[in-house]
Amino acid sequence: MKLAIISHTPHYRSEGIVKGWGSTVTEINHLAKLFDRIFHVAPLHEENSPGSSLPYIGDKIEFIPLKPYGGSKLSDKFSIIKTAPYNLSKINSVLKILGKKDWVQFRAPTAMGLYVLPFLKIRNKSKLWVKYAGNWKMENPPFSYRFQKWWLENNIQKSKVTINGYWKGQKDHLINFINPCIDETELAEAGESALKKNFNGKLTICFSGTLTENKGTGLILEALQNFSNAEKIEEVLFAGDGSGRKLFEEKAAGIKIKIKFLGFINREELKSVYSKSHLILLPSESEGFPKVIAEAAAYGCVPVVSDISSISQYFNNVNAYLLEKISSPEIEKKIHEADDDRNALRLKSGLCVKTAKKFTYEHFLKSLQEKILTEQ
């Protein structure tokens, strides 16, 4: 049984080896346990790969490069149209290899979904499922996202659609599906690390993700700037990078708390960050379900997160600190809350480790077989 994955996951060529965004590549490496061959059709960027990128494992997985598209400039938006003919030809070449018993997975939402979803409706003869990784209940989404959600919700493509969370009135073909982020071996190691964590001293806080205003990087720095008990914080670690990093570093220079910008780091380095951290801050304006929350939770690192999308269906005020609104005073308030009641923080940490068990790749593969691959 073969699988073709069509996605916007960025890939890079480093010393002759193709690497892709680490979390997606790891998931696909695990999917190879269920399929004889996997084709991943995704954009290839002509630049050095960030530290968070990983190579594919084994010879079952073949990367099919697409032309990258999009960007911040108005002219970049037209690249979606300019690259469409080439990218569709690449996608079509893979579809021709597949039979009726094989599978296609399209990962939405992405700008190319505007033309890929209709194209799959016409050209695809294999089984299909769509993974919608974004916020299914996003307010005021861009047109391309709104179109894709409308298409998928009305099941024009005739397939199962996996989404983040379960929502009132949800149609039968829309399936709540947990995104995996950790295997059982790492989960056990993370649990041991969590048990050793000391909650009596200074707090170590982390952030993991792209350094942007949308992810709340600026709000975190504002909260730290105004935090009245700076001596209670050992350090704050920012794992990730982004175009605004320099400006954020300049802003952090004026803050009394010790702040480190680590850039994109590899998995082992990220584990070290989670192991030493008591809190992970992620005050995002929009998310599907960020895997970093569950990753950090496995290490007993308690999330301080926005109450958006399906996050509170897994991490709420019992095992995390939910932001009532996305603002720097609210972030500051939650850090104070964690610092003031260390027993509650320790209890939340233990509950986080238990919650993280739902996010293993083993659980993901079992659910995939039961809910998707046995159907149609």
N, C-alpha and C positions, 0 to 999 in steps of 0.2 A: 504494500500500500504506500503510495507516494503522497506528499504534501507540498503544495506551493503556497508560500507566504508572500503576500504583497503588502509592503509597508513603507513608511517614510523614515525608518530608522537610519540615521547617518552612519556611513561606513567610510573607512580611510585605508589607504595602502601604506604600510610602514615596512620598509626593507623587504619588499616583495610579498608581505603577508597582509591579507585583508583583515581588518579588525572593525568591529561594530560596537554600538552602545552596549556596555557591559551587561545590564540587566536583561535586555532583549536577547542578546547572544546566549547568555546562560540559560534562559528559558528554552530557546531553540535547541541547545545542546541536550537538554532533558527530553524534549519532544522526540529526538532521534531514537529514544527507547521504544517509541510506539510506531514509528514509520521506517520503511525500508530505505527511503530516500527523501530528502527535503531540499527544495529550491527556495532560496530567500531572494526575492526581487525587491531591491531597495536602492536608494541613491548612494553613489560613490563620490566623495569629495576629494579634490586634489590638494590635500593639506595634511600636516602631521596629525596623527591620532592623539587625542587627549589621554591622560593616564587612566581614565575610567573605561577605556575601550578594551575589548577582549577578542581573541581569535576563536574560530569555531574548532571544536574537538572532533576528531575522527574524519572519515571519508564519506559519510552519508550525506553531508550537507554541502550544497553548492550555492555559492553566491552569484547572483545575476545582477550586474550593475545597471542602474538607471541614471539618467542625467539629473543632477540636483536642481531644485527650483525654489523660488520664494526668497524672501529677504525683507529688510526694513524699508528699502527705497520703493517709490512708486514703480520705477522701471523693473524692479525685481519681481513685482506681482505679475507682469506680463510673461515672465519666464515659465509660469505654470502652463500657459497656452503654448508657448514656443517649444517646450520640451514634450508636450503631450503626444505628438505623432511618434517620436522615437520611443518614448516610454511605453506607449500602447503596443508598439511592434515587439518590444522585448517581452512584455507581459503575454502577448498572444503566442509568442514562440514557446513559452513554457506551458501555456494551456494546451497546446497541441500535443505535448508529451503525455498528458494525463488521460486516464481512462475514466469510465463512469463510476468505478469503485474508489477512485482517488479523491483527494480533498484539496480545496482551495480555502485559505484563510486570508481575509482582507482585514487589515488593522486600521480602524478609523478612530477619531476623525482626522482627516488630513486634507489639504487643498486638492490633491489629485483625486480625492474621492468624488469630486464633482463629475469627473469623466470615467473613473474606474468602475464605480458602482453600475452605471448604465451599461458600460462595456461588458461587465461580467454577466449582466442580465441577458445580453444578446449572445455572447460568445462562449461563456463557460458551460461545459457539459458535465462537469464533475460535481461532486458534493461540495457544498459551501457552508462555511460558518463565518460570521463577522465578529471580530473582537472590537468593541467600542471602549477604548481605554480612557476617554475623556469623562467629564462631568455630565452625566445623563440629565441632570436637572439644572444645568447652567442657565443663569438668567442673562438675557440679552446676548446670545451667542452670535458670532459673525455669520454672515450669510451661508458660507460653505458648510459650517457645522450644523446650522439650522436645517439646511437642505438634506444633509446626510441623516440627521436624526429623523426627519419626516419620512424619508425613504425607508429607513430601517424599522421605524415604529409601525409603518403601514405594511411592512413585510413584502415590499415590491420585489425584492430579490429572492423571496421564498427560501428562507434559511433560519437557523437558530442564530440569535445575536446575544453574545455574552456582554453583560454590562456590570458596572460597579454598583452594588446595592440592590435592595428590593424596594419597590415603590408602590403605593396604593393604586389599584387599577391597572397594574402591569399586565400586559398581554402575554399569552402562553409562550410565544416564541422568544420572548425576552427573558434571559436567564441570568440571575445573580451569580456571579462567578468571581471567586477570590483570586487576585493576581499573586502568584508565588514569588518568593524572594530569598528563600533559604532552604537548604537541604537538611535532612535529619541529623547528619553528622555535625554540621555547623551549629544546628539548634542545640545539641547536647553541649558543645563547647561553649556556646553563648550562655547557656543556663548556668554552667559552672562559673563563668566570669561574673555573672550577675550576683551569684551568692557571695562572692568575695568583695563586692562593692561596699565601700565605707560611706555611710550617710551622715557621719558625725562631724566631718570637717568642712572645708570650703567646697562649694559647688563647682563642678566643671560642666559647661553647657556647650552644645554643638548645634550646627546647622549643616545640612547636606542637600545640595541641589545647585541649580543655576543661580548665580548672583544677579538678581533682577528685582525691580520694585514689585512686580507681580508676585514673586515668591516671598516678598516681605523683608528682604535684606535691609532696606532703608529703615523700616519700622523697628526691626530688632536693634539696630544701632541707636536709634532715637531712645528706645526703652533703656538701653544700657547707659546712654548719656545721662539719663535722668534718675537712674537707679540709686537710691539713697544709701544702700549698704554695700558699697563696692568692695569692701574688705571681706565680704562673705563669699565672693566669687574668685575661684582660683584662676580660671581662664575661660575664654570663649573661642571655640574652634570653628572656622568656616571651611567646610570641605566642598569644593566646587569652584567654578569659574564663570566668567561672563564678561560681556563688553563693558559693563559698568564697574568692574572690579577696582580699577584705579581710583575712581571717585569714592567708592566705599572705603578703600584703604585710607584715603586722605581724611575722610570723616572719622574713621576709627582712631586716627592718630591723636585726636583731641579728647579721647575718652580715657578716664582713669583706670578702667578695668583692662587687664591684659587680653588682647585680641590677636589671634593668628589667622591669616588667610593661607590655607594649605594648597589651594588650586585643586585641579582634578587629581585625585589620588587613586591608587589601585585598591583592590578588595581587602588585602591584608592590612593596609594602612587604615582603611575605613573601619575595619574591625577593632583596631587599636583605639580609634576615636570613640567608638560606641562603648568599648569596655571601660574607659576612664570617665565617660560622661554620665551625669545624673539626669540631665534634661536635654531633649532635642526640640528646637524651636522651628516651627513651620507655619507661619501666619500667612498662608497663600490666599490670594483672591479667587483662584480657580484651580481645581484639581479633579482628576478622576479619582484614583486612590493612590497616593504616593507610596511606593514600596519602601522608601526610607523609614517611614513610620514603623512598619512591622519589623524591618531589619534592626532598627535601634531598640525596639521593644524587646526583641529576643535577648538582648544584652542587658536588660533591666534599665534601659534608658527611657525615661518617661516622657511622652510627647506633650508639648504645649502647642495645640493645633487649632486651626480655624474649624468652625462647625459648618462645613460645606460638603456637598456631594454626599457620599456614603460613609465618610470618616466616622461619624458618631455612631454608626451601626456596629462598629468594632471597638473604637476608642472613644470613651465618653468620660464623664467626671468621676466614674468609679475607678478607672485604670489610667486616666490621663487628666490633663487640664484643658478644658475646652474654652476657647476664647468667645466671650459673649458678643464681641464685635472685633473687627480687625483694626486695631489701633495700637500705637505704642504705649499709651497708658494701661491698656488692658494686658499687654504682654508683661509690662513691668509689674502689674498687680499679681499675675500668675506666678512670676518668679519669686516675688515676696511670699506668696502663699506656700510655695514649695519650701522655701527657706525657713519659714516660721514654724512649720509642722513637719519635722523630719520623719516622725513615725508614719504619718499619712503618706509621705513621699516613698518611704521604704515599702509600705503596703502596696502602693500603686505599682512600684517596680516589680514586685513579685507577681502581681496580676498581669502585668505586661508580658512577662515570660510565658505565662499560660496562654494568653491570647495569641501569641506569635506561632503557636503550634498549628493554627489554622492555615498558615501561610507557607507551608512546606511544598516543595516541588512534588514530593511523593503524594501528598493530598491532592494537588493540582492534577496530576496524571490520572489518578483514580477517578476524580470527578469528571475529567474529560472523557474517559471511557464510558462512564455511566450516563452522562447527560448529553453528550454530543455524538461521539463516534458510534454508539450503538443505535442511533436514530437514523431516519431517512432511508 
